[in-house]
Amino acid sequence: MSKPILLLVDGSSYLYRAYHAMPDLRGPEGVPTGAIHGMVAMMKRLRDQVAAEHAVCVFDAKGPTFRDEWYPEYKAQRAPMPDALREQIAPIHEVVKLLGWPILEVPGIEADDAIGTLARVAAEAGHAVVVSTGDKDLAQLVTPDITLINTMNKVGPQAAAQQPPEGARNSPWGGPAVDCETLDIPGVIASAG
């Protein structure tokens, strides 16, 4: 008997990708809609590509995280979210729900922290877990029961799940580890708890 599949979608990664992949589409009153259109297409395509018994789309919650307290310079070099994307977040959440996806936001942690926890717990409970993201940091989750897919590349989801991520190597605990040159040390330390 095969294991039930839990599909975890990195909604925060998806919304940025949708925003940057789409032209600056606007509604009649000038409200930005490009990321919304992109997100709808991405979520529909993923549902068609991965047959899962359980699925959830995980987003970053508003506000600071524990990493901000532990390491004040965390993401200091990152540009702020564009206003045109920020205006689309609430509608994106709504449309994802209308497409039938449950949404999860956990205050005080980022989406990838929630995804990592859910993936580990579900795998230990006997599920096969598929994580859909463009975030290479999540490659450290990969085990025989947890696969990582990137539906935005040219490789289909089945092949993508079986290929080691670019820059990955085997770690002492069995899964791939991100190459030290690209490793977010404060993020890794924070996620190690």
C-alpha positions in Angstrom: 0.0 0.0 0.0 1.4 3.4 -0.9 1.7 6.2 1.6 -0.7 9.1 1.6 0.8 12.2 0.1 0.9 15.6 1.8 1.6 18.5 -0.5 3.1 21.6 1.1 3.2 24.7 -1.1 5.6 27.5 -0.2 3.0 30.2 -0.8 5.4 33.0 0.0 7.9 31.8 -2.6 5.0 31.3 -5.1 3.6 34.8 -4.7 7.0 36.4 -5.4 7.5 34.2 -8.4 4.1 35.1 -9.7 4.7 38.8 -9.2 8.0 38.8 -11.0 6.9 36.4 -13.8 3.8 38.4 -14.8 3.5 41.7 -16.5 2.2 44.7 -14.6 -1.4 43.8 -15.1 -4.0 46.2 -13.6 -7.7 46.2 -13.0 -10.0 48.9 -14.3 -9.3 51.1 -11.3 -5.5 50.6 -11.6 -5.3 48.0 -8.9 -2.4 45.5 -9.6 -3.5 42.0 -10.5 -0.6 40.3 -12.2 0.6 38.3 -9.2 -3.0 37.2 -8.6 -3.3 35.8 -12.1 0.1 34.2 -11.9 -0.7 32.6 -8.5 -4.0 31.1 -9.9 -2.2 29.6 -12.8 0.6 28.1 -10.7 -1.8 26.6 -8.1 -4.0 25.1 -10.7 -1.0 23.6 -12.5 0.4 22.2 -9.3 -2.9 20.5 -8.4 -3.0 18.9 -11.9 0.7 17.7 -11.5 0.6 16.3 -8.0 -2.1 14.0 -6.8 -2.1 14.5 -3.0 -4.6 13.3 -0.4 -3.7 16.4 1.8 -2.4 19.8 0.7 -1.8 23.2 2.3 -0.4 26.5 1.0 1.8 28.1 3.6 2.5 31.8 3.7 4.7 34.0 5.9 2.7 35.7 8.6 2.8 39.5 9.0 5.2 40.8 11.6 8.6 40.0 13.0 9.9 36.4 13.4 12.1 34.9 16.1 15.1 35.3 13.7 14.6 39.1 13.8 15.1 39.0 17.6 18.0 36.6 17.5 19.8 38.3 14.6 18.8 41.9 14.0 20.6 42.1 10.6 18.5 39.2 9.3 17.4 40.1 5.8 18.8 43.6 6.3 20.2 43.6 2.8 16.9 42.4 1.2 14.8 45.0 -0.6 11.3 45.6 1.0 8.3 44.0 -0.6 7.1 46.1 -3.6 3.9 48.0 -2.9 2.2 46.5 -5.9 2.8 43.0 -4.5 1.8 43.9 -1.0 -1.6 45.2 -2.4 -2.1 41.7 -3.9 -1.4 39.6 -0.8 -5.0 39.6 0.7 -6.6 38.9 -2.7 -4.0 36.1 -3.4 -4.9 34.5 0.0 -8.6 34.7 -0.9 -8.2 33.3 -4.4 -6.1 30.4 -3.1 -8.9 29.6 -0.6 -11.5 29.8 -3.4 -9.4 27.3 -5.4 -9.9 24.9 -2.5 -6.5 25.2 -0.8 -6.3 25.5 3.0 -3.9 28.4 4.0 -1.6 28.3 7.0 0.2 31.3 8.5 2.0 30.9 11.8 2.9 34.2 13.6 6.5 34.5 14.6 7.9 32.1 12.1 8.4 32.1 8.3 6.6 29.8 5.9 9.7 27.7 5.4 9.9 27.1 9.1 6.3 25.9 9.2 6.9 23.8 6.1 10.0 22.1 7.6 8.1 21.3 10.8 5.1 19.9 8.9 7.2 17.9 6.5 9.2 16.2 9.3 6.1 15.5 11.5 4.1 14.1 8.5 7.0 11.9 7.3 7.4 10.5 10.8 3.6 9.8 10.9 3.9 7.8 7.6 3.1 10.3 4.9 5.0 10.8 1.7 5.7 14.6 1.6 6.0 16.8 -1.5 7.3 20.3 -0.9 6.7 22.7 -3.8 9.0 25.7 -3.7 11.7 27.7 -5.4 13.6 28.1 -2.1 16.8 26.1 -2.4 17.3 26.3 1.4 14.5 23.8 1.8 16.6 21.2 0.1 18.0 20.2 3.5 14.6 18.6 4.2 14.9 16.0 1.5 14.8 12.4 2.7 13.4 9.2 1.1 10.0 10.4 2.4 10.3 14.1 1.7 10.7 15.3 -1.9 11.3 18.8 -3.1 9.9 19.9 -6.5 10.3 23.2 -8.4 7.5 23.4 -10.9 8.9 26.6 -12.3 11.9 25.0 -14.0 12.0 23.0 -17.2 12.2 19.6 -15.5 8.9 17.9 -14.7 7.9 17.4 -11.1 8.7 13.7 -10.9 12.2 14.2 -12.4 12.8 17.3 -10.3 12.0 15.5 -7.1 14.7 12.8 -7.9 17.5 15.2 -8.9 19.7 16.6 -6.2 19.4 20.4 -6.0 22.1 22.4 -7.6 25.0 22.9 -5.1 23.7 20.1 -2.9 25.9 17.4 -1.3 25.2 14.6 1.0 25.1 15.6 4.7 26.1 13.5 7.7 22.4 13.0 8.6 21.5 11.5 5.2 19.8 14.3 3.3 21.4 16.8 0.9 23.0 19.9 2.4 23.3 23.2 0.8 26.8 24.2 -0.4 28.5 26.2 2.3 29.1 29.1 -0.1 25.3 29.6 -0.5 24.4 28.7 3.0 22.4 31.3 5.1 24.2 30.6 8.4 22.0 32.7 10.7 18.9 31.1 9.1 20.3 27.6 9.6 21.3 28.3 13.2 17.9 29.7 13.9 16.1 26.8 12.4 18.3 24.3 14.3 16.6 25.5 17.4 
